[in-house]
């Protein structure tokens, strides 16, 4: 008893509200209640809505980077080299 394709498409349209544009990330994050379980399913629904003339759909490539644990530590405490240099400055000889 899942949500059918028609109801999922209506759910996507309702998410626009007053916005001119929404991202697939927004739909996936906020749209759990309309039963879209995968990005592939969402793309299919958006293409279907575009074929019906009610939305325009543009696929864009986006790269994202995230600091590792070591990177976050370097941001907080300085690089290992800087920490070594600081230690040597504070503890001469």
PyMOL Python script that loads the backbone (N, CA, C, O; Angstrom):
from pymol import cmd

cmd.read_pdbstr("""\
ATOM      1  N   UNK A   1       0.833  -1.201   0.000  1.00  0.00           N
ATOM      2  CA  UNK A   1       0.000   0.000   0.000  1.00  0.00           C
ATOM      3  C   UNK A   1       0.865   1.247   0.000  1.00  0.00           C
ATOM      4  O   UNK A   1       0.728   2.104   0.872  1.00  0.00           O
ATOM      5  N   UNK A   2       1.783   1.352  -1.006  1.00  0.00           N
ATOM      6  CA  UNK A   2       2.634   2.529  -1.118  1.00  0.00           C
ATOM      7  C   UNK A   2       1.893   3.687  -1.749  1.00  0.00           C
ATOM      8  O   UNK A   2       0.749   3.551  -2.182  1.00  0.00           O
ATOM      9  N   UNK A   3       2.543   4.799  -1.796  1.00  0.00           N
ATOM     10  CA  UNK A   3       1.970   5.993  -2.406  1.00  0.00           C
ATOM     11  C   UNK A   3       2.171   5.883  -3.911  1.00  0.00           C
ATOM     12  O   UNK A   3       3.275   5.579  -4.365  1.00  0.00           O
ATOM     13  N   UNK A   4       1.126   6.124  -4.686  1.00  0.00           N
ATOM     14  CA  UNK A   4       1.254   5.966  -6.136  1.00  0.00           C
ATOM     15  C   UNK A   4       1.956   7.166  -6.772  1.00  0.00           C
ATOM     16  O   UNK A   4       2.139   8.213  -6.152  1.00  0.00           O
ATOM     17  N   UNK A   5       2.341   6.970  -8.037  1.00  0.00           N
ATOM     18  CA  UNK A   5       3.112   7.964  -8.770  1.00  0.00           C
ATOM     19  C   UNK A   5       2.391   9.308  -8.842  1.00  0.00           C
ATOM     20  O   UNK A   5       3.023  10.355  -8.701  1.00  0.00           O
ATOM     21  N   UNK A   6       1.096   9.290  -9.056  1.00  0.00           N
ATOM     22  CA  UNK A   6       0.312  10.533  -9.140  1.00  0.00           C
ATOM     23  C   UNK A   6       0.411  11.322  -7.833  1.00  0.00           C
ATOM     24  O   UNK A   6       0.640  12.531  -7.851  1.00  0.00           O
ATOM     25  N   UNK A   7       0.238  10.639  -6.706  1.00  0.00           N
ATOM     26  CA  UNK A   7       0.309  11.319  -5.408  1.00  0.00           C
ATOM     27  C   UNK A   7       1.726  11.828  -5.126  1.00  0.00           C
ATOM     28  O   UNK A   7       1.899  12.881  -4.512  1.00  0.00           O
ATOM     29  N   UNK A   8       2.733  11.079  -5.573  1.00  0.00           N
ATOM     30  CA  UNK A   8       4.110  11.543  -5.387  1.00  0.00           C
ATOM     31  C   UNK A   8       4.366  12.813  -6.194  1.00  0.00           C
ATOM     32  O   UNK A   8       5.010  13.742  -5.708  1.00  0.00           O
ATOM     33  N   UNK A   9       3.859  12.852  -7.428  1.00  0.00           N
ATOM     34  CA  UNK A   9       4.039  14.052  -8.242  1.00  0.00           C
ATOM     35  C   UNK A   9       3.305  15.245  -7.633  1.00  0.00           C
ATOM     36  O   UNK A   9       3.833  16.357  -7.628  1.00  0.00           O
ATOM     37  N   UNK A  10       2.104  15.026  -7.123  1.00  0.00           N
ATOM     38  CA  UNK A  10       1.383  16.116  -6.445  1.00  0.00           C
ATOM     39  C   UNK A  10       2.153  16.595  -5.220  1.00  0.00           C
ATOM     40  O   UNK A  10       2.214  17.793  -4.945  1.00  0.00           O
ATOM     41  N   UNK A  11       2.736  15.656  -4.489  1.00  0.00           N
ATOM     42  CA  UNK A  11       3.536  16.006  -3.314  1.00  0.00           C
ATOM     43  C   UNK A  11       4.726  16.877  -3.682  1.00  0.00           C
ATOM     44  O   UNK A  11       5.043  17.832  -2.974  1.00  0.00           O
ATOM     45  N   UNK A  12       5.387  16.549  -4.792  1.00  0.00           N
ATOM     46  CA  UNK A  12       6.508  17.369  -5.251  1.00  0.00           C
ATOM     47  C   UNK A  12       6.024  18.772  -5.590  1.00  0.00           C
ATOM     48  O   UNK A  12       6.654  19.753  -5.193  1.00  0.00           O
ATOM     49  N   UNK A  13       4.923  18.883  -6.313  1.00  0.00           N
ATOM     50  CA  UNK A  13       4.397  20.198  -6.693  1.00  0.00           C
ATOM     51  C   UNK A  13       4.030  21.023  -5.468  1.00  0.00           C
ATOM     52  O   UNK A  13       4.236  22.236  -5.451  1.00  0.00           O
ATOM     53  N   UNK A  14       3.488  20.374  -4.444  1.00  0.00           N
ATOM     54  CA  UNK A  14       3.128  21.100  -3.212  1.00  0.00           C
ATOM     55  C   UNK A  14       4.370  21.663  -2.513  1.00  0.00           C
ATOM     56  O   UNK A  14       4.285  22.683  -1.828  1.00  0.00           O
ATOM     57  N   UNK A  15       5.506  21.015  -2.679  1.00  0.00           N
ATOM     58  CA  UNK A  15       6.736  21.485  -2.032  1.00  0.00           C
ATOM     59  C   UNK A  15       7.212  22.817  -2.584  1.00  0.00           C
ATOM     60  O   UNK A  15       7.953  23.536  -1.914  1.00  0.00           O
ATOM     61  N   UNK A  16       6.794  23.155  -3.800  1.00  0.00           N
ATOM     62  CA  UNK A  16       7.205  24.436  -4.357  1.00  0.00           C
ATOM     63  C   UNK A  16       6.675  25.589  -3.523  1.00  0.00           C
ATOM     64  O   UNK A  16       7.390  26.563  -3.289  1.00  0.00           O
ATOM     65  N   UNK A  17       5.422  25.491  -3.068  1.00  0.00           N
ATOM     66  CA  UNK A  17       4.846  26.584  -2.292  1.00  0.00           C
ATOM     67  C   UNK A  17       5.048  27.892  -3.025  1.00  0.00           C
ATOM     68  O   UNK A  17       4.607  28.048  -4.163  1.00  0.00           O
ATOM     69  N   UNK A  18       5.709  28.829  -2.379  1.00  0.00           N
ATOM     70  CA  UNK A  18       5.986  30.133  -2.985  1.00  0.00           C
ATOM     71  C   UNK A  18       7.339  30.164  -3.688  1.00  0.00           C
ATOM     72  O   UNK A  18       7.700  31.182  -4.279  1.00  0.00           O
ATOM     73  N   UNK A  19       8.090  29.073  -3.634  1.00  0.00           N
ATOM     74  CA  UNK A  19       9.422  29.045  -4.241  1.00  0.00           C
ATOM     75  C   UNK A  19       9.316  28.895  -5.761  1.00  0.00           C
ATOM     76  O   UNK A  19       8.379  28.285  -6.276  1.00  0.00           O
ATOM     77  N   UNK A  20      10.285  29.456  -6.454  1.00  0.00           N
ATOM     78  CA  UNK A  20      10.367  29.282  -7.899  1.00  0.00           C
ATOM     79  C   UNK A  20      11.159  28.032  -8.243  1.00  0.00           C
ATOM     80  O   UNK A  20      10.992  27.468  -9.325  1.00  0.00           O
ATOM     81  N   UNK A  21      12.020  27.595  -7.334  1.00  0.00           N
ATOM     82  CA  UNK A  21      12.913  26.482  -7.618  1.00  0.00           C
ATOM     83  C   UNK A  21      13.140  25.673  -6.345  1.00  0.00           C
ATOM     84  O   UNK A  21      13.253  26.230  -5.253  1.00  0.00           O
ATOM     85  N   UNK A  22      13.204  24.376  -6.497  1.00  0.00           N
ATOM     86  CA  UNK A  22      13.602  23.506  -5.397  1.00  0.00           C
ATOM     87  C   UNK A  22      14.626  22.506  -5.929  1.00  0.00           C
ATOM     88  O   UNK A  22      14.629  22.176  -7.115  1.00  0.00           O
ATOM     89  N   UNK A  23      15.476  22.039  -5.053  1.00  0.00           N
ATOM     90  CA  UNK A  23      16.503  21.080  -5.461  1.00  0.00           C
ATOM     91  C   UNK A  23      16.060  19.665  -5.115  1.00  0.00           C
ATOM     92  O   UNK A  23      15.181  19.452  -4.280  1.00  0.00           O
ATOM     93  N   UNK A  24      16.689  18.714  -5.777  1.00  0.00           N
ATOM     94  CA  UNK A  24      16.382  17.314  -5.465  1.00  0.00           C
ATOM     95  C   UNK A  24      16.748  17.007  -4.028  1.00  0.00           C
ATOM     96  O   UNK A  24      16.092  16.190  -3.382  1.00  0.00           O
ATOM     97  N   UNK A  25      17.793  17.655  -3.516  1.00  0.00           N
ATOM     98  CA  UNK A  25      18.175  17.445  -2.113  1.00  0.00           C
ATOM     99  C   UNK A  25      17.051  17.874  -1.177  1.00  0.00           C
ATOM    100  O   UNK A  25      16.755  17.187  -0.200  1.00  0.00           O
ATOM    101  N   UNK A  26      16.421  19.023  -1.479  1.00  0.00           N
ATOM    102  CA  UNK A  26      15.301  19.488  -0.660  1.00  0.00           C
ATOM    103  C   UNK A  26      14.145  18.496  -0.704  1.00  0.00           C
ATOM    104  O   UNK A  26      13.536  18.186   0.320  1.00  0.00           O
ATOM    105  N   UNK A  27      13.853  18.008  -1.900  1.00  0.00           N
ATOM    106  CA  UNK A  27      12.738  17.065  -2.035  1.00  0.00           C
ATOM    107  C   UNK A  27      13.028  15.788  -1.268  1.00  0.00           C
ATOM    108  O   UNK A  27      12.161  15.280  -0.557  1.00  0.00           O
ATOM    109  N   UNK A  28      14.238  15.265  -1.403  1.00  0.00           N
ATOM    110  CA  UNK A  28      14.588  14.021  -0.709  1.00  0.00           C
ATOM    111  C   UNK A  28      14.582  14.235   0.807  1.00  0.00           C
ATOM    112  O   UNK A  28      14.153  13.355   1.554  1.00  0.00           O
ATOM    113  N   UNK A  29      15.056  15.402   1.265  1.00  0.00           N
ATOM    114  CA  UNK A  29      15.116  15.683   2.697  1.00  0.00           C
ATOM    115  C   UNK A  29      13.721  15.920   3.277  1.00  0.00           C
ATOM    116  O   UNK A  29      13.390  15.392   4.338  1.00  0.00           O
ATOM    117  N   UNK A  30      12.916  16.702   2.589  1.00  0.00           N
ATOM    118  CA  UNK A  30      11.608  17.097   3.114  1.00  0.00           C
ATOM    119  C   UNK A  30      10.484  16.194   2.633  1.00  0.00           C
ATOM    120  O   UNK A  30       9.371  16.244   3.158  1.00  0.00           O
ATOM    121  N   UNK A  31      10.776  15.370   1.637  1.00  0.00           N
ATOM    122  CA  UNK A  31       9.716  14.626   0.990  1.00  0.00           C
ATOM    123  C   UNK A  31       9.555  13.185   1.418  1.00  0.00           C
ATOM    124  O   UNK A  31       8.942  12.392   0.702  1.00  0.00           O
ATOM    125  N   UNK A  32      10.091  12.833   2.569  1.00  0.00           N
ATOM    126  CA  UNK A  32       9.968  11.460   3.024  1.00  0.00           C
ATOM    127  C   UNK A  32       8.530  10.998   3.140  1.00  0.00           C
ATOM    128  O   UNK A  32       8.248   9.809   2.993  1.00  0.00           O
ATOM    129  N   UNK A  33       7.625  11.914   3.401  1.00  0.00           N
ATOM    130  CA  UNK A  33       6.224  11.563   3.570  1.00  0.00           C
ATOM    131  C   UNK A  33       5.507  11.193   2.280  1.00  0.00           C
ATOM    132  O   UNK A  33       4.377  10.706   2.318  1.00  0.00           O
ATOM    133  N   UNK A  34       6.153  11.419   1.134  1.00  0.00           N
ATOM    134  CA  UNK A  34       5.500  11.057  -0.126  1.00  0.00           C
ATOM    135  C   UNK A  34       6.120   9.808  -0.738  1.00  0.00           C
ATOM    136  O   UNK A  34       5.842   9.468  -1.888  1.00  0.00           O
ATOM    137  N   UNK A  35       6.951   9.135   0.024  1.00  0.00           N
ATOM    138  CA  UNK A  35       7.407   7.811  -0.368  1.00  0.00           C
ATOM    139  C   UNK A  35       8.397   7.742  -1.510  1.00  0.00           C
ATOM    140  O   UNK A  35       8.394   6.766  -2.261  1.00  0.00           O
ATOM    141  N   UNK A  36       9.245   8.748  -1.668  1.00  0.00           N
ATOM    142  CA  UNK A  36      10.278   8.693  -2.697  1.00  0.00           C
ATOM    143  C   UNK A  36      11.531   8.121  -2.041  1.00  0.00           C
ATOM    144  O   UNK A  36      12.195   8.787  -1.246  1.00  0.00           O
ATOM    145  N   UNK A  37      11.837   6.884  -2.389  1.00  0.00           N
ATOM    146  CA  UNK A  37      12.882   6.162  -1.679  1.00  0.00           C
ATOM    147  C   UNK A  37      14.271   6.319  -2.286  1.00  0.00           C
ATOM    148  O   UNK A  37      15.264   5.994  -1.633  1.00  0.00           O
ATOM    149  N   UNK A  38      14.363   6.810  -3.521  1.00  0.00           N
ATOM    150  CA  UNK A  38      15.677   6.905  -4.142  1.00  0.00           C
ATOM    151  C   UNK A  38      15.763   8.105  -5.069  1.00  0.00           C
ATOM    152  O   UNK A  38      14.754   8.629  -5.542  1.00  0.00           O
ATOM    153  N   UNK A  39      16.992   8.523  -5.312  1.00  0.00           N
ATOM    154  CA  UNK A  39      17.244   9.623  -6.245  1.00  0.00           C
ATOM    155  C   UNK A  39      16.776   9.245  -7.655  1.00  0.00           C
ATOM    156  O   UNK A  39      16.274  10.092  -8.394  1.00  0.00           O
ATOM    157  N   UNK A  40      16.943   7.975  -8.020  1.00  0.00           N
ATOM    158  CA  UNK A  40      16.518   7.529  -9.347  1.00  0.00           C
ATOM    159  C   UNK A  40      15.006   7.669  -9.514  1.00  0.00           C
ATOM    160  O   UNK A  40      14.527   8.096 -10.565  1.00  0.00           O
ATOM    161  N   UNK A  41      14.264   7.309  -8.477  1.00  0.00           N
ATOM    162  CA  UNK A  41      12.802   7.452  -8.520  1.00  0.00           C
ATOM    163  C   UNK A  41      12.425   8.921  -8.657  1.00  0.00           C
ATOM    164  O   UNK A  41      11.530   9.267  -9.428  1.00  0.00           O
ATOM    165  N   UNK A  42      13.106   9.782  -7.909  1.00  0.00           N
ATOM    166  CA  UNK A  42      12.823  11.212  -7.960  1.00  0.00           C
ATOM    167  C   UNK A  42      13.089  11.765  -9.355  1.00  0.00           C
ATOM    168  O   UNK A  42      12.279  12.535  -9.872  1.00  0.00           O
ATOM    169  N   UNK A  43      14.205  11.387  -9.975  1.00  0.00           N
ATOM    170  CA  UNK A  43      14.517  11.861 -11.328  1.00  0.00           C
ATOM    171  C   UNK A  43      13.408  11.452 -12.294  1.00  0.00           C
ATOM    172  O   UNK A  43      12.994  12.245 -13.138  1.00  0.00           O
ATOM    173  N   UNK A  44      12.933  10.225 -12.172  1.00  0.00           N
ATOM    174  CA  UNK A  44      11.837   9.766 -13.030  1.00  0.00           C
ATOM    175  C   UNK A  44      10.580  10.591 -12.852  1.00  0.00           C
ATOM    176  O   UNK A  44       9.907  10.931 -13.825  1.00  0.00           O
ATOM    177  N   UNK A  45      10.262  10.912 -11.605  1.00  0.00           N
ATOM    178  CA  UNK A  45       9.072  11.732 -11.335  1.00  0.00           C
ATOM    179  C   UNK A  45       9.237  13.141 -11.887  1.00  0.00           C
ATOM    180  O   UNK A  45       8.302  13.698 -12.461  1.00  0.00           O
ATOM    181  N   UNK A  46      10.432  13.726 -11.714  1.00  0.00           N
ATOM    182  CA  UNK A  46      10.666  15.077 -12.223  1.00  0.00           C
ATOM    183  C   UNK A  46      10.615  15.113 -13.752  1.00  0.00           C
ATOM    184  O   UNK A  46      10.070  16.051 -14.334  1.00  0.00           O
ATOM    185  N   UNK A  47      11.176  14.103 -14.393  1.00  0.00           N
ATOM    186  CA  UNK A  47      11.103  14.045 -15.860  1.00  0.00           C
ATOM    187  C   UNK A  47       9.662  13.888 -16.330  1.00  0.00           C
ATOM    188  O   UNK A  47       9.271  14.463 -17.346  1.00  0.00           O
ATOM    189  N   UNK A  48       8.879  13.118 -15.599  1.00  0.00           N
ATOM    190  CA  UNK A  48       7.472  12.947 -15.935  1.00  0.00           C
ATOM    191  C   UNK A  48       6.723  14.276 -15.804  1.00  0.00           C
ATOM    192  O   UNK A  48       5.919  14.628 -16.667  1.00  0.00           O
ATOM    193  N   UNK A  49       6.990  15.007 -14.723  1.00  0.00           N
ATOM    194  CA  UNK A  49       6.362  16.323 -14.531  1.00  0.00           C
ATOM    195  C   UNK A  49       6.787  17.287 -15.632  1.00  0.00           C
ATOM    196  O   UNK A  49       5.986  18.101 -16.092  1.00  0.00           O
ATOM    197  N   UNK A  50       8.036  17.197 -16.052  1.00  0.00           N
ATOM    198  CA  UNK A  50       8.513  18.058 -17.135  1.00  0.00           C
ATOM    199  C   UNK A  50       7.797  17.713 -18.438  1.00  0.00           C
ATOM    200  O   UNK A  50       7.401  18.612 -19.179  1.00  0.00           O
ATOM    201  N   UNK A  51       7.627  16.423 -18.726  1.00  0.00           N
ATOM    202  CA  UNK A  51       6.916  16.009 -19.938  1.00  0.00           C
ATOM    203  C   UNK A  51       5.476  16.489 -19.941  1.00  0.00           C
ATOM    204  O   UNK A  51       4.891  16.708 -21.002  1.00  0.00           O
ATOM    205  N   UNK A  52       4.900  16.653 -18.747  1.00  0.00           N
ATOM    206  CA  UNK A  52       3.532  17.159 -18.629  1.00  0.00           C
ATOM    207  C   UNK A  52       3.486  18.684 -18.713  1.00  0.00           C
ATOM    208  O   UNK A  52       2.407  19.274 -18.752  1.00  0.00           O
ATOM    209  N   UNK A  53       4.660  19.321 -18.740  1.00  0.00           N
ATOM    210  CA  UNK A  53       4.728  20.769 -18.886  1.00  0.00           C
ATOM    211  C   UNK A  53       4.512  21.554 -17.612  1.00  0.00           C
ATOM    212  O   UNK A  53       4.239  22.752 -17.683  1.00  0.00           O
ATOM    213  N   UNK A  54       4.622  20.931 -16.443  1.00  0.00           N
ATOM    214  CA  UNK A  54       4.355  21.659 -15.199  1.00  0.00           C
ATOM    215  C   UNK A  54       5.617  22.064 -14.447  1.00  0.00           C
ATOM    216  O   UNK A  54       5.557  22.911 -13.555  1.00  0.00           O
ATOM    217  N   UNK A  55       6.753  21.474 -14.790  1.00  0.00           N
ATOM    218  CA  UNK A  55       8.032  21.904 -14.221  1.00  0.00           C
ATOM    219  C   UNK A  55       9.083  21.841 -15.309  1.00  0.00           C
ATOM    220  O   UNK A  55       8.910  21.161 -16.320  1.00  0.00           O
ATOM    221  N   UNK A  56      10.169  22.556 -15.094  1.00  0.00           N
ATOM    222  CA  UNK A  56      11.358  22.344 -15.904  1.00  0.00           C
ATOM    223  C   UNK A  56      12.363  21.653 -14.996  1.00  0.00           C
ATOM    224  O   UNK A  56      12.477  21.967 -13.811  1.00  0.00           O
ATOM    225  N   UNK A  57      13.074  20.724 -15.568  1.00  0.00           N
ATOM    226  CA  UNK A  57      14.014  19.922 -14.796  1.00  0.00           C
ATOM    227  C   UNK A  57      15.372  20.034 -15.457  1.00  0.00           C
ATOM    228  O   UNK A  57      15.508  19.779 -16.653  1.00  0.00           O
ATOM    229  N   UNK A  58      16.374  20.414 -14.687  1.00  0.00           N
ATOM    230  CA  UNK A  58      17.728  20.518 -15.189  1.00  0.00           C
ATOM    231  C   UNK A  58      18.641  19.726 -14.264  1.00  0.00           C
ATOM    232  O   UNK A  58      18.691  19.977 -13.061  1.00  0.00           O
ATOM    233  N   UNK A  59      19.354  18.775 -14.832  1.00  0.00           N
ATOM    234  CA  UNK A  59      20.325  18.019 -14.054  1.00  0.00           C
ATOM    235  C   UNK A  59      21.620  18.805 -14.023  1.00  0.00           C
ATOM    236  O   UNK A  59      22.139  19.194 -15.069  1.00  0.00           O
ATOM    237  N   UNK A  60      22.139  19.039 -12.840  1.00  0.00           N
ATOM    238  CA  UNK A  60      23.390  19.769 -12.681  1.00  0.00           C
ATOM    239  C   UNK A  60      24.347  18.908 -11.885  1.00  0.00           C
ATOM    240  O   UNK A  60      23.948  18.212 -10.952  1.00  0.00           O
ATOM    241  N   UNK A  61      25.576  18.959 -12.251  1.00  0.00           N
ATOM    242  CA  UNK A  61      26.601  18.230 -11.516  1.00  0.00           C
ATOM    243  C   UNK A  61      27.117  19.124 -10.398  1.00  0.00           C
ATOM    244  O   UNK A  61      27.327  20.321 -10.594  1.00  0.00           O
ATOM    245  N   UNK A  62      27.316  18.541  -9.241  1.00  0.00           N
ATOM    246  CA  UNK A  62      27.802  19.309  -8.110  1.00  0.00           C
ATOM    247  C   UNK A  62      28.796  18.466  -7.341  1.00  0.00           C
ATOM    248  O   UNK A  62      28.521  17.310  -7.018  1.00  0.00           O
ATOM    249  N   UNK A  63      29.920  19.025  -7.054  1.00  0.00           N
ATOM    250  CA  UNK A  63      30.920  18.330  -6.250  1.00  0.00           C
ATOM    251  C   UNK A  63      30.881  18.888  -4.843  1.00  0.00           C
ATOM    252  O   UNK A  63      30.644  20.080  -4.643  1.00  0.00           O
ATOM    253  N   UNK A  64      31.112  18.036  -3.885  1.00  0.00           N
ATOM    254  CA  UNK A  64      31.144  18.474  -2.497  1.00  0.00           C
ATOM    255  C   UNK A  64      32.370  17.870  -1.831  1.00  0.00           C
ATOM    256  O   UNK A  64      32.769  16.747  -2.138  1.00  0.00           O
ATOM    257  N   UNK A  65      32.953  18.615  -0.933  1.00  0.00           N
ATOM    258  CA  UNK A  65      34.102  18.131  -0.174  1.00  0.00           C
ATOM    259  C   UNK A  65      33.795  18.291   1.304  1.00  0.00           C
ATOM    260  O   UNK A  65      33.117  19.231   1.719  1.00  0.00           O
ATOM    261  N   UNK A  66      34.290  17.388   2.063  1.00  0.00           N
ATOM    262  CA  UNK A  66      34.073  17.426   3.507  1.00  0.00           C
ATOM    263  C   UNK A  66      35.408  17.140   4.187  1.00  0.00           C
ATOM    264  O   UNK A  66      36.144  16.249   3.762  1.00  0.00           O
ATOM    265  N   UNK A  67      35.720  17.881   5.230  1.00  0.00           N
ATOM    266  CA  UNK A  67      36.971  17.680   5.955  1.00  0.00           C
ATOM    267  C   UNK A  67      36.954  16.328   6.661  1.00  0.00           C
ATOM    268  O   UNK A  67      35.936  15.907   7.210  1.00  0.00           O
ATOM    269  N   UNK A  68      38.103  15.659   6.634  1.00  0.00           N
ATOM    270  CA  UNK A  68      38.251  14.420   7.394  1.00  0.00           C
ATOM    271  C   UNK A  68      38.443  14.766   8.863  1.00  0.00           C
ATOM    272  O   UNK A  68      38.496  15.939   9.231  1.00  0.00           O
ATOM    273  N   UNK A  69      38.544  13.753   9.687  1.00  0.00           N
ATOM    274  CA  UNK A  69      38.806  13.986  11.117  1.00  0.00           C
ATOM    275  C   UNK A  69      40.117  14.740  11.276  1.00  0.00           C
ATOM    276  O   UNK A  69      40.216  15.667  12.079  1.00  0.00           O
ATOM    277  N   UNK A  70      41.134  14.333  10.499  1.00  0.00           N
ATOM    278  CA  UNK A  70      42.429  14.999  10.566  1.00  0.00           C
ATOM    279  C   UNK A  70      42.326  16.449  10.091  1.00  0.00           C
ATOM    280  O   UNK A  70      42.959  17.338  10.661  1.00  0.00           O
ATOM    281  N   UNK A  71      41.530  16.685   9.052  1.00  0.00           N
ATOM    282  CA  UNK A  71      41.344  18.044   8.563  1.00  0.00           C
ATOM    283  C   UNK A  71      40.643  18.924   9.580  1.00  0.00           C
ATOM    284  O   UNK A  71      41.020  20.081   9.770  1.00  0.00           O
ATOM    285  N   UNK A  72      39.630  18.387  10.232  1.00  0.00           N
ATOM    286  CA  UNK A  72      38.919  19.147  11.261  1.00  0.00           C
ATOM    287  C   UNK A  72      39.846  19.464  12.427  1.00  0.00           C
ATOM    288  O   UNK A  72      39.784  20.554  12.998  1.00  0.00           O
ATOM    289  N   UNK A  73      40.702  18.516  12.779  1.00  0.00           N
ATOM    290  CA  UNK A  73      41.673  18.742  13.860  1.00  0.00           C
ATOM    291  C   UNK A  73      42.662  19.839  13.469  1.00  0.00           C
ATOM    292  O   UNK A  73      43.013  20.682  14.295  1.00  0.00           O
ATOM    293  N   UNK A  74      43.109  19.832  12.217  1.00  0.00           N
ATOM    294  CA  UNK A  74      44.035  20.863  11.754  1.00  0.00           C
ATOM    295  C   UNK A  74      43.369  22.232  11.763  1.00  0.00           C
ATOM    296  O   UNK A  74      44.013  23.232  12.080  1.00  0.00           O
ATOM    297  N   UNK A  75      42.088  22.285  11.420  1.00  0.00           N
ATOM    298  CA  UNK A  75      41.372  23.559  11.478  1.00  0.00           C
ATOM    299  C   UNK A  75      41.291  24.082  12.906  1.00  0.00           C
ATOM    300  O   UNK A  75      41.406  25.284  13.149  1.00  0.00           O
ATOM    301  N   UNK A  76      41.093  23.174  13.835  1.00  0.00           N
ATOM    302  CA  UNK A  76      40.943  23.579  15.236  1.00  0.00           C
ATOM    303  C   UNK A  76      42.274  23.881  15.906  1.00  0.00           C
ATOM    304  O   UNK A  76      42.394  24.878  16.618  1.00  0.00           O
ATOM    305  N   UNK A  77      43.281  23.029  15.688  1.00  0.00           N
ATOM    306  CA  UNK A  77      44.534  23.126  16.430  1.00  0.00           C
ATOM    307  C   UNK A  77      45.719  23.598  15.605  1.00  0.00           C
ATOM    308  O   UNK A  77      46.779  23.886  16.161  1.00  0.00           O
ATOM    309  N   UNK A  78      45.562  23.683  14.298  1.00  0.00           N
ATOM    310  CA  UNK A  78      46.669  24.005  13.415  1.00  0.00           C
ATOM    311  C   UNK A  78      47.222  22.726  12.807  1.00  0.00           C
ATOM    312  O   UNK A  78      46.961  21.626  13.293  1.00  0.00           O
ATOM    313  N   UNK A  79      47.987  22.889  11.743  1.00  0.00           N
ATOM    314  CA  UNK A  79      48.562  21.720  11.079  1.00  0.00           C
ATOM    315  C   UNK A  79      49.580  21.054  12.000  1.00  0.00           C
ATOM    316  O   UNK A  79      50.083  21.694  12.923  1.00  0.00           O
ATOM    317  N   UNK A  80      49.892  19.775  11.764  1.00  0.00           N
ATOM    318  CA  UNK A  80      50.907  19.115  12.589  1.00  0.00           C
ATOM    319  C   UNK A  80      52.240  19.862  12.564  1.00  0.00           C
ATOM    320  O   UNK A  80      52.921  19.953  13.585  1.00  0.00           O
ATOM    321  N   UNK A  81      52.610  20.395  11.405  1.00  0.00           N
ATOM    322  CA  UNK A  81      53.858  21.152  11.303  1.00  0.00           C
ATOM    323  C   UNK A  81      53.818  22.407  12.168  1.00  0.00           C
ATOM    324  O   UNK A  81      54.784  22.735  12.858  1.00  0.00           O
ATOM    325  N   UNK A  82      52.683  23.101  12.119  1.00  0.00           N
ATOM    326  CA  UNK A  82      52.542  24.319  12.926  1.00  0.00           C
ATOM    327  C   UNK A  82      52.579  23.993  14.418  1.00  0.00           C
ATOM    328  O   UNK A  82      53.200  24.711  15.200  1.00  0.00           O
ATOM    329  N   UNK A  83      51.921  22.922  14.801  1.00  0.00           N
ATOM    330  CA  UNK A  83      51.945  22.535  16.217  1.00  0.00           C
ATOM    331  C   UNK A  83      53.361  22.192  16.670  1.00  0.00           C
ATOM    332  O   UNK A  83      53.759  22.528  17.786  1.00  0.00           O
ATOM    333  N   UNK A  84      54.118  21.526  15.808  1.00  0.00           N
ATOM    334  CA  UNK A  84      55.509  21.185  16.132  1.00  0.00           C
ATOM    335  C   UNK A  84      56.338  22.467  16.274  1.00  0.00           C
ATOM    336  O   UNK A  84      57.096  22.622  17.232  1.00  0.00           O
ATOM    337  N   UNK A  85      56.187  23.379  15.312  1.00  0.00           N
ATOM    338  CA  UNK A  85      56.916  24.642  15.359  1.00  0.00           C
ATOM    339  C   UNK A  85      56.566  25.420  16.626  1.00  0.00           C
ATOM    340  O   UNK A  85      57.446  25.972  17.286  1.00  0.00           O
ATOM    341  N   UNK A  86      55.271  25.459  16.962  1.00  0.00           N
ATOM    342  CA  UNK A  86      54.822  26.185  18.164  1.00  0.00           C
ATOM    343  C   UNK A  86      55.416  25.538  19.425  1.00  0.00           C
ATOM    344  O   UNK A  86      55.840  26.239  20.344  1.00  0.00           O
ATOM    345  N   UNK A  87      55.443  24.216  19.462  1.00  0.00           N
ATOM    346  CA  UNK A  87      56.009  23.503  20.621  1.00  0.00           C
ATOM    347  C   UNK A  87      57.488  23.856  20.783  1.00  0.00           C
ATOM    348  O   UNK A  87      57.959  24.111  21.892  1.00  0.00           O
ATOM    349  N   UNK A  88      58.221  23.868  19.646  1.00  0.00           N
ATOM    350  CA  UNK A  88      59.651  24.180  19.706  1.00  0.00           C
ATOM    351  C   UNK A  88      59.887  25.630  20.153  1.00  0.00           C
ATOM    352  O   UNK A  88      60.864  25.920  20.842  1.00  0.00           O
ATOM    353  N   UNK A  89      58.985  26.534  19.757  1.00  0.00           N
ATOM    354  CA  UNK A  89      59.095  27.928  20.182  1.00  0.00           C
ATOM    355  C   UNK A  89      58.828  28.073  21.683  1.00  0.00           C
ATOM    356  O   UNK A  89      59.459  28.883  22.362  1.00  0.00           O
ATOM    357  N   UNK A  90      57.893  27.283  22.180  1.00  0.00           N
ATOM    358  CA  UNK A  90      57.520  27.370  23.596  1.00  0.00           C
ATOM    359  C   UNK A  90      58.485  26.603  24.502  1.00  0.00           C
ATOM    360  O   UNK A  90      58.540  26.859  25.704  1.00  0.00           O
ATOM    361  N   UNK A  91      59.240  25.670  23.936  1.00  0.00           N
ATOM    362  CA  UNK A  91      60.162  24.822  24.725  1.00  0.00           C
ATOM    363  C   UNK A  91      61.547  24.823  24.075  1.00  0.00           C
ATOM    364  O   UNK A  91      61.980  23.798  23.547  1.00  0.00           O
ATOM    365  N   UNK A  92      62.251  25.967  24.106  1.00  0.00           N
ATOM    366  CA  UNK A  92      63.565  26.023  23.459  1.00  0.00           C
ATOM    367  C   UNK A  92      64.586  25.156  24.198  1.00  0.00           C
ATOM    368  O   UNK A  92      64.499  24.946  25.408  1.00  0.00           O
ATOM    369  N   UNK A  93      65.542  24.668  23.435  1.00  0.00           N
ATOM    370  CA  UNK A  93      66.684  23.948  24.005  1.00  0.00           C
ATOM    371  C   UNK A  93      66.319  22.617  24.441  1.00  0.00           C
ATOM    372  O   UNK A  93      67.166  21.879  24.944  1.00  0.00           O
TER     373      UNK A  93
END
""", "prot")
cmd.dss("prot")
cmd.show_as("cartoon", "prot")
cmd.util.cbc("prot")
cmd.orient("prot")
